């Protein structure tokens, strides 16, 4: 798994041309109206085709836009390849229309070493997978040259989700034992708190192919646990009904890692569904944006 991971859905799920993609991303960011939040430790963003979920993802990335991150850890679900554990892309780079993004190899190695029974290398889990790739239009546009750590979760078990969260937290702590002061305090308000050097991104859509009313009810369960900053409660809800989210395990991992890293607040920024774009409310996919600090 060395070398370049080539874009799999550029030109279909989002524009391949950099100028067109830049304009589309900026349009979504400009339309995302939200109150300022402290520098996020983590965000949750959806991963459908950009025309469907980009308006929601923009809220998460706009919340983080003013913060410089040296590295971004991306955690998403595997849609095509079933396997145990989490597949890491440990070296090389990922192709985007804005230029290749290099993997943060030391951080990737630290995560893998922290959970050797969970973190594996499977190139096939990344080859067609869109859950991480759909974050890159925002990541590469807002933080050109930043390094990434791509992680795709297979079977989303409790053991895998929490083990990955623990590994991420340990690796980030070892990388950044002292953090720069931020405009926001540790309580999320006054100046003086830590500025995160590494952003964690959980890539997940919510309910799939329910009517809009049913989807809203199902999505509310996830939203309540996210807003309560409750990774254990979210995991329990997903074990009871996995259809609540396709990337529930990645959300649990990122929430847990964020808490281990000192985050104490989560804010829901936007919820929508595919019917808001298509006009078809009989069968929708739910989308969520959230920030954690």
Secondary structure, 3 states (H helix, E strand, C coil): CCCEECCCCECCCECCCHHHHHHHHHHHHHHCCCCCCCCCCEEEECCCCHHHHHHHHHHHHHHHCCCCCCEEEEEEECCCCCCCCEEEECCCEECCCCCCEEECHHHHHHHHHHCCCCEECCCHHHHCCCCCHHHHHHHHHHCCCCEEEEEEECCCCHHHHHHHHHHHHHHHHHHCCCCEECCCCCCCCCCCCEECCEEEEEECCCCEEECHHHHHHHHHHHHHHHHCCCHHHHHHHHHHCHHHCCCHHHHHHHHHHHHHCCCCCEEEEEEEECHHHHCCCCCEEEEEEEEEC
